[in-house]
C-alpha cells in the first residue's frame, strides 16, 4: 500500500547490523501537527494489519514528523466529508439522515479499529513522543508498550473540553498508567502537562533531549530485539493478558 498520511520504514538492529527488524511508523501530516484525519485512520488500520503478519519485525517505534507527535483528531477534515461547516450537509434526498449517520459512525469505527490493532500488535511498541501528544495523540501513546518523551513533548487529554469523550484507549489506559484520580483530572479538565510532569506521574518512562529521542528509542529497540524472539513475544503477550484482565 502506498501510504500518504504515514511513513513506514524498516531499519537494522543497531546491535546487529544486517538484521532489518525494527520498524518505524511516522505520522506524516507535519503541517497539521500530525492530527489524525480520515486517511490516516484508514492507513494506520491497514499498516497494522501488514505489521502483525510480518514475522521479521521485532520492535515498532511510533513517532511524529516535524514539531508534533499528534495534535489529536483533525475535526475540520472530518466535517468536510459532509460539508458540515458550510451550514448544510452535502447529502440530499431520502437517504440523507441515514447517510449522515453512516459516515459519522464509520469514522469512529475505523479509528477504534486502527487503535485496537496498534495496541494488539505482537511486536513490542515504543512511542517516541517528539512534541505535542494531545487527544487521540495521547491515547495512541498509551496504547504502546513503552513511552520515551522528548523534553519538548506536551501531553493533554482534550476530548471532553471539545465536547467528546476519550474513545481511543484513554479512558481505559490512563487510569491504569497514572491512577484514577490523576487520569480523571487530565480527562475532565483538558489540562496540558509537560514531559517532566508526565515522567513524575508515570505517563512516560524516560525524558531525553529532543536531538537524542530517536537514537534513544532505537537503542532500546535494539536491546529488546537482541533477545530471543519467542521469549519477547510471549512475555509481551503474558503481560498484556494480565493488563487486560485487571480491569
C-alpha positions, 0 to 999 in steps of 0.5 A: 500500500502506498501510504500518504498520511504515514511513513513506514520504514524498516531499519537494522538492529543497531546491535546487529547490523544486517538484521532489518527488524525494527520498524518505524511508523511516522505520522506524516501530516507535519503541517497539521501537527500530525492530527489524525484525519480520515486517511490516516485512520484508514492507513494506520488500520491497514499498516497494522494489519501488514505489521502483525503478519510480518514475522521479521519485525521485532520492535515498532517505534511510533513517532511524529514528523516535524514539531508534533507527535499528534495534535489529536483528531483533525475535526475540520477534515472530518466535517468536510466529508459532509460539508458540515461547516458550510451550514448544510450537509452535502447529502440530499434526498431520502437517504440523507439522515441515514447517510449522515449517520453512516459516515459519522459512525464509520469514522469512529469505527475505523479509528477504534479499529486502527487503535485496537490493532496498534495496541494488539500488535505482537511486536513490542511498541515504543512511542517516541513522543517528539512534541505535542501528544494531545487527544487521540495523540495521547491515547495512541501513546498509551496504547504502546508498550513503552513511552520515551518523551522528548523534553519538548513533548506536551501531553493533554487529554482534550476530548471532553473540553471539545465536547467528546469523550476519550474513545481511543484507549484513554479512558481505559489506559490512563487510569491504569498508567497514572491512577484514577484520580490523576487520569480523571483530572487530565480527562475532565479538565483538558489540562496540558502537562509537560514531559517532566510532569508526565515522567513524575506521574508515570505517563512516560518512562524516560525524558531525553533531549529532543536531538537524542529521542530517536537514537534513544528509542532505537537503542532500546529497540535494539536491546529488546530485539537482541533477545530471543524472539519467542521469549519477547513475544510471549512475555509481551503477550503474558503481560498484556493478558494480565493488563487486560484482565485487571480491569 
